[in-house]
Amino acid sequence: MSGAGVVAVTGGSSGIGLAIARQFLKLGYGVAVCSRSRPPRALSCGIEHFRVDVRLRKQMFSFVGEVKKRLGPLNIFVNCAGVSRWRPLGQIDEKFASEVIDTGVLGTLWGCAAAAHAMRSSGCIINVSSLAGKRGSANNSAYCAAKFAVNGITQALAKELGPRGIRVNAVCPVYVETEHIVDSLRERFSPAQGRPVGAYLSQFAKSQAALGRLPKAEEIAEAVAFLASDKASAITGQCINVDCGVLPQ
């Protein structure tokens, strides 16, 4: 086992999840990630990758079990797997709902269950949620449903697992310019409405963010690392915005 401990990250082969994995690797942790796809070439040396469908409970428990076998006792678990897509209510079908809601909700629930089973006593679970878990927006009902649920899971499990010394928190980013978000914003029903994605994000940042910019994936990773650290030992059950002041609370 690594001297700092062991961390597992779902959806950790790209975007925010990969930034989180790299942050913990830099801090000296043994790091494992999972995704449905094969690992990209860009995956950092030293990060263990597993192919997992987070919507399936059995696969999530197997993932955590394999992490323990290869790296040692689990200290930190980050639920980052998610799908952000826009579609009006009348256009939502079972396939779309499963992709967005089951990935976000069941993936988080099974991840928390597997992590809590492995941790027994003490540990830290961090869920990557969204500002969409705190306010609704047009053509975004499925994603908002998923992220509101993630925040509810976070708060409920903080109470349930707290007596065992397991802290549960969430981070709620606004737009982070990852490949997945850029692709989603190019879709027909997204708020970009056919405009160039870069121009849309720039205008959004100028008009909506107190700091006039949007957070980077590395900044989300730093917030996650802080919540997992001893410096945050009194923080649990919180869903913290990392949004450059888009939604002051």
ROMAR-153046 format. One record per residue (C-alpha): residue in one letter; x, y, z. Coordinates in pm, whole numbers. Layout:
BEGIN
node residu: A&u: X&v: Y&w: Z
...
This chain:
BEGIN
node residu: M&u: 0&v: 0&w: 0
node residu: S&u: 112&v: 355&w: -70
node residu: G&u: 229&v: 553&w: 231
node residu: A&u: -43&v: 815&w: 192
node residu: G&u: -322&v: 562&w: 146
node residu: V&u: -544&v: 426&w: -131
node residu: V&u: -806&v: 611&w: -337
node residu: A&u: -1049&v: 483&w: -600
node residu: V&u: -1217&v: 710&w: -855
node residu: T&u: -1510&v: 616&w: -1079
node residu: G&u: -1510&v: 782&w: -1419
node residu: G&u: -1143&v: 843&w: -1359
node residu: S&u: -1005&v: 787&w: -1707
node residu: S&u: -1094&v: 1131&w: -1846
node residu: G&u: -1205&v: 1483&w: -1758
node residu: I&u: -1257&v: 1578&w: -1394
node residu: G&u: -1212&v: 1218&w: -1278
node residu: L&u: -870&v: 1193&w: -1438
node residu: A&u: -768&v: 1527&w: -1284
node residu: I&u: -873&v: 1393&w: -944
node residu: A&u: -678&v: 1071&w: -995
node residu: R&u: -367&v: 1263&w: -1095
node residu: Q&u: -400&v: 1494&w: -795
node residu: F&u: -403&v: 1202&w: -552
node residu: L&u: -118&v: 1033&w: -737
node residu: K&u: 84&v: 1351&w: -694
node residu: L&u: 6&v: 1343&w: -322
node residu: G&u: 152&v: 994&w: -292
node residu: Y&u: -163&v: 781&w: -289
node residu: G&u: -211&v: 448&w: -454
node residu: V&u: -475&v: 529&w: -717
node residu: A&u: -727&v: 314&w: -904
node residu: V&u: -985&v: 434&w: -1155
node residu: C&u: -1268&v: 272&w: -1343
node residu: S&u: -1461&v: 349&w: -1658
node residu: R&u: -1679&v: 167&w: -1911
node residu: S&u: -1425&v: 221&w: -2188
node residu: R&u: -1068&v: 108&w: -2231
node residu: P&u: -809&v: 331&w: -2061
node residu: P&u: -673&v: 613&w: -2278
node residu: R&u: -306&v: 635&w: -2361
node residu: A&u: -297&v: 957&w: -2159
node residu: L&u: -370&v: 770&w: -1836
node residu: S&u: -82&v: 842&w: -1600
node residu: C&u: 169&v: 572&w: -1521
node residu: G&u: 100&v: 440&w: -1173
node residu: I&u: -281&v: 459&w: -1199
node residu: E&u: -458&v: 122&w: -1200
node residu: H&u: -751&v: 100&w: -1444
node residu: F&u: -1055&v: -131&w: -1433
node residu: R&u: -1341&v: -162&w: -1682
node residu: V&u: -1663&v: -123&w: -1482
node residu: D&u: -2024&v: -26&w: -1549
node residu: V&u: -2108&v: 177&w: -1240
node residu: R&u: -2480&v: 116&w: -1292
node residu: L&u: -2430&v: -247&w: -1186
node residu: R&u: -2398&v: -310&w: -812
node residu: K&u: -2206&v: -634&w: -849
node residu: Q&u: -1942&v: -473&w: -1070
node residu: M&u: -1892&v: -189&w: -824
node residu: F&u: -1835&v: -427&w: -533
node residu: S&u: -1595&v: -628&w: -749
node residu: F&u: -1409&v: -309&w: -841
node residu: V&u: -1355&v: -215&w: -478
node residu: G&u: -1253&v: -570&w: -394
node residu: E&u: -991&v: -573&w: -669
node residu: V&u: -858&v: -234&w: -557
node residu: K&u: -806&v: -372&w: -207
node residu: K&u: -627&v: -680&w: -345
node residu: R&u: -389&v: -481&w: -562
node residu: L&u: -331&v: -165&w: -359
node residu: G&u: -440&v: -233&w: -1
node residu: P&u: -713&v: -103&w: 234
node residu: L&u: -933&v: 167&w: 81
node residu: N&u: -916&v: 513&w: 242
node residu: I&u: -1092&v: 741&w: -7
node residu: F&u: -1361&v: 676&w: -267
node residu: V&u: -1464&v: 936&w: -527
node residu: N&u: -1782&v: 894&w: -730
node residu: C&u: -1716&v: 1093&w: -1045
node residu: A&u: -1882&v: 886&w: -1319
node residu: G&u: -2162&v: 1083&w: -1478
node residu: V&u: -2329&v: 1181&w: -1803
node residu: S&u: -2428&v: 1542&w: -1872
node residu: R&u: -2670&v: 1582&w: -2162
node residu: W&u: -2963&v: 1809&w: -2241
node residu: R&u: -3296&v: 1698&w: -2382
node residu: P&u: -3652&v: 1835&w: -2345
node residu: L&u: -3902&v: 1627&w: -2151
node residu: G&u: -4086&v: 1501&w: -2458
node residu: Q&u: -3760&v: 1374&w: -2610
node residu: I&u: -3647&v: 1170&w: -2307
node residu: D&u: -3675&v: 794&w: -2355
node residu: E&u: -3569&v: 495&w: -2147
node residu: K&u: -3223&v: 473&w: -2303
node residu: F&u: -3147&v: 840&w: -2237
node residu: A&u: -3284&v: 819&w: -1881
node residu: S&u: -3073&v: 513&w: -1805
node residu: E&u: -2761&v: 677&w: -1943
node residu: V&u: -2806&v: 996&w: -1740
node residu: I&u: -3000&v: 898&w: -1428
node residu: D&u: -2879&v: 543&w: -1368
node residu: T&u: -2516&v: 641&w: -1420
node residu: G&u: -2544&v: 937&w: -1183
node residu: V&u: -2775&v: 795&w: -917
node residu: L&u: -2718&v: 419&w: -912
node residu: G&u: -2350&v: 465&w: -987
node residu: T&u: -2315&v: 691&w: -686
node residu: L&u: -2532&v: 473&w: -461
node residu: W&u: -2346&v: 151&w: -548
node residu: G&u: -2011&v: 328&w: -518
node residu: C&u: -2096&v: 452&w: -171
node residu: A&u: -2225&v: 108&w: -70
node residu: A&u: -1913&v: -71&w: -192
node residu: A&u: -1683&v: 186&w: -34
node residu: A&u: -1863&v: 181&w: 300
node residu: H&u: -1849&v: -199&w: 305
node residu: A&u: -1475&v: -192&w: 241
node residu: M&u: -1394&v: 89&w: 482
node residu: R&u: -1574&v: -60&w: 782
node residu: S&u: -1460&v: 223&w: 1012
node residu: S&u: -1304&v: 556&w: 913
node residu: G&u: -1263&v: 679&w: 559
node residu: C&u: -1388&v: 942&w: 319
node residu: I&u: -1638&v: 937&w: 33
node residu: I&u: -1664&v: 1231&w: -205
node residu: N&u: -1931&v: 1260&w: -471
node residu: V&u: -1886&v: 1481&w: -775
node residu: S&u: -2223&v: 1651&w: -815
node residu: S&u: -2307&v: 1976&w: -996
node residu: L&u: -2478&v: 2311&w: -963
node residu: A&u: -2755&v: 2124&w: -1149
node residu: G&u: -2808&v: 1944&w: -819
node residu: K&u: -2913&v: 2273&w: -662
node residu: R&u: -3114&v: 2451&w: -931
node residu: G&u: -3307&v: 2350&w: -1239
node residu: S&u: -3261&v: 2464&w: -1597
node residu: A&u: -3443&v: 2413&w: -1926
node residu: N&u: -3400&v: 2083&w: -2112
node residu: N&u: -3205&v: 1948&w: -1814
node residu: S&u: -3461&v: 1758&w: -1607
node residu: A&u: -3289&v: 1419&w: -1626
node residu: Y&u: -2948&v: 1551&w: -1530
node residu: C&u: -3093&v: 1773&w: -1256
node residu: A&u: -3282&v: 1473&w: -1118
node residu: A&u: -2958&v: 1274&w: -1107
node residu: K&u: -2756&v: 1545&w: -935
node residu: F&u: -3028&v: 1644&w: -686
node residu: A&u: -3029&v: 1274&w: -593
node residu: V&u: -2650&v: 1273&w: -555
node residu: N&u: -2674&v: 1561&w: -309
node residu: G&u: -2947&v: 1379&w: -118
node residu: I&u: -2740&v: 1061&w: -103
node residu: T&u: -2446&v: 1267&w: 25
node residu: Q&u: -2644&v: 1423&w: 307
node residu: A&u: -2820&v: 1101&w: 408
node residu: L&u: -2504&v: 892&w: 415
node residu: A&u: -2315&v: 1154&w: 613
node residu: K&u: -2566&v: 1088&w: 893
node residu: E&u: -2571&v: 712&w: 840
node residu: L&u: -2197&v: 654&w: 814
node residu: G&u: -2078&v: 930&w: 1046
node residu: P&u: -2092&v: 711&w: 1359
node residu: R&u: -1839&v: 481&w: 1189
node residu: G&u: -1601&v: 769&w: 1127
node residu: I&u: -1673&v: 785&w: 754
node residu: R&u: -1718&v: 1135&w: 616
node residu: V&u: -1932&v: 1193&w: 304
node residu: N&u: -1922&v: 1518&w: 106
node residu: A&u: -1987&v: 1642&w: -246
node residu: V&u: -1842&v: 1905&w: -474
node residu: C&u: -2075&v: 2090&w: -710
node residu: P&u: -1893&v: 2234&w: -1011
node residu: V&u: -2038&v: 2455&w: -1280
node residu: Y&u: -1921&v: 2402&w: -1638
node residu: V&u: -1570&v: 2258&w: -1655
node residu: E&u: -1432&v: 2251&w: -2009
node residu: T&u: -1378&v: 1880&w: -2059
node residu: E&u: -1416&v: 1680&w: -2379
node residu: H&u: -1746&v: 1537&w: -2257
node residu: I&u: -1900&v: 1876&w: -2175
node residu: V&u: -1783&v: 2029&w: -2502
node residu: D&u: -1940&v: 1740&w: -2695
node residu: S&u: -2263&v: 1770&w: -2496
node residu: L&u: -2285&v: 2144&w: -2554
node residu: R&u: -2267&v: 2079&w: -2928
node residu: E&u: -2589&v: 1877&w: -2911
node residu: R&u: -2914&v: 2019&w: -3042
node residu: F&u: -3092&v: 2092&w: -2714
node residu: S&u: -2800&v: 2228&w: -2511
node residu: P&u: -2800&v: 2589&w: -2385
node residu: A&u: -2534&v: 2676&w: -2639
node residu: Q&u: -2812&v: 2653&w: -2901
node residu: G&u: -2578&v: 2589&w: -3189
node residu: R&u: -2329&v: 2861&w: -3105
node residu: P&u: -1957&v: 2778&w: -3092
node residu: V&u: -1899&v: 2615&w: -2754
node residu: G&u: -1598&v: 2830&w: -2669
node residu: A&u: -1791&v: 3149&w: -2733
node residu: Y&u: -2086&v: 3024&w: -2526
node residu: L&u: -1869&v: 2933&w: -2228
node residu: S&u: -1683&v: 3264&w: -2248
node residu: Q&u: -2008&v: 3461&w: -2248
node residu: F&u: -2148&v: 3248&w: -1966
node residu: A&u: -1839&v: 3310&w: -1753
node residu: K&u: -1851&v: 3685&w: -1811
node residu: S&u: -2221&v: 3717&w: -1735
node residu: Q&u: -2270&v: 3457&w: -1461
node residu: A&u: -1945&v: 3399&w: -1269
node residu: A&u: -1839&v: 3640&w: -996
node residu: L&u: -1475&v: 3583&w: -1091
node residu: G&u: -1544&v: 3622&w: -1461
node residu: R&u: -1413&v: 3275&w: -1540
node residu: L&u: -1497&v: 2907&w: -1498
node residu: P&u: -1311&v: 2652&w: -1284
node residu: K&u: -1058&v: 2412&w: -1430
node residu: A&u: -1062&v: 2038&w: -1372
node residu: E&u: -749&v: 2071&w: -1160
node residu: E&u: -931&v: 2312&w: -927
node residu: I&u: -1211&v: 2061&w: -875
node residu: A&u: -944&v: 1801&w: -798
node residu: E&u: -783&v: 2027&w: -539
node residu: A&u: -1118&v: 2079&w: -367
node residu: V&u: -1174&v: 1702&w: -358
node residu: A&u: -826&v: 1646&w: -215
node residu: F&u: -892&v: 1905&w: 55
node residu: L&u: -1220&v: 1738&w: 156
node residu: A&u: -1037&v: 1406&w: 179
node residu: S&u: -762&v: 1550&w: 398
node residu: D&u: -733&v: 1575&w: 774
node residu: K&u: -775&v: 1952&w: 738
node residu: A&u: -1141&v: 1883&w: 657
node residu: S&u: -1190&v: 1640&w: 945
node residu: A&u: -1492&v: 1835&w: 1079
node residu: I&u: -1665&v: 1861&w: 740
node residu: T&u: -1929&v: 1607&w: 640
node residu: G&u: -2267&v: 1614&w: 471
node residu: Q&u: -2176&v: 1922&w: 268
node residu: C&u: -2233&v: 1987&w: -103
node residu: I&u: -1980&v: 2257&w: -178
node residu: N&u: -1998&v: 2474&w: -489
node residu: V&u: -1676&v: 2501&w: -688
node residu: D&u: -1809&v: 2746&w: -944
node residu: C&u: -1615&v: 3075&w: -941
node residu: G&u: -1920&v: 3239&w: -782
node residu: V&u: -2193&v: 3143&w: -1030
node residu: L&u: -2425&v: 3044&w: -744
node residu: P&u: -2321&v: 3222&w: -421
node residu: Q&u: -2469&v: 3050&w: -115
